[in-house]
Amino acid sequence: MRVTVSRKAHFNAAHRLYRPDWDDAKNENVFGKCANPHYHGHNYELIVSVTGAIDPETGYVMDMKVLKDLIVDHVENAFDHKNLNEQVLEFKQLIPTAENIAVVIYNKLRPHITPENDLEVVLYETPRNFVKYNGMSC
């Protein structure tokens, strides 16, 4: 039997979607308001889920306190109240779209999750726009 446990978190961050090798007109055409050279921000909501077998000794798939601490240490401390483009190393050469942010979060957390457990990251950029990533490629 496999069960999924989830922890919800949030962080606030600014970003700009643009490619420096494109001119302003092309960036605005592709990314719209998100290409604003003065940046813009979001109140991101994050759901991290771990799926696995229930440990017969503890009754846990994963200790939720451990999951909470991992999210704080590797996501909230790294991203909260930051300009993602300028202050987060992973986005120096990577456009901080919701898709890329979700993959970066997954990659930060995956090494800390037991290999036999599955990990999924759901990132809400707005209440209506969200992405999911579980490490699977098509």
Helices and strands as residue ranges (DSSP letters): E 2-15, H 24-31, G 32-35, E 40-53, H 64-71, I 72-76, H 77-79, E 82-83, H 84-87, G 89-91, H 98-109, G 110-112, E 118-124, E 130-133
